[in-house]
Amino acid sequence: MGDKTEPKHTPGDGIRSLKSTPMFRAINYELYVKPNNVVMALGVIAMTGCVGYILYMRSKYESMGYYTAVEADGKETFKKKVSKWSL
């Protein structure tokens, strides 16, 4: 009974230590690979850059006198602020 070669499970193995089918492993690939810090850092930098660029462009339009308006069909557009005094 005790001489079966059962792999020893250590804390931190997680789902990798469980028996599973090759289909499950193929579909849930990210559960079985070790984290790659370089790729993760590049992803964080890319996401931060994209969000920063969007915020920069939004503040640029707002400083030029535009505001976000929602049209009747639900579409967002930037419109130039006009004073009611100038009409």
Order of alpha helices (4+ residues) and beta strands (2+ residues): alpha-alpha-beta-beta
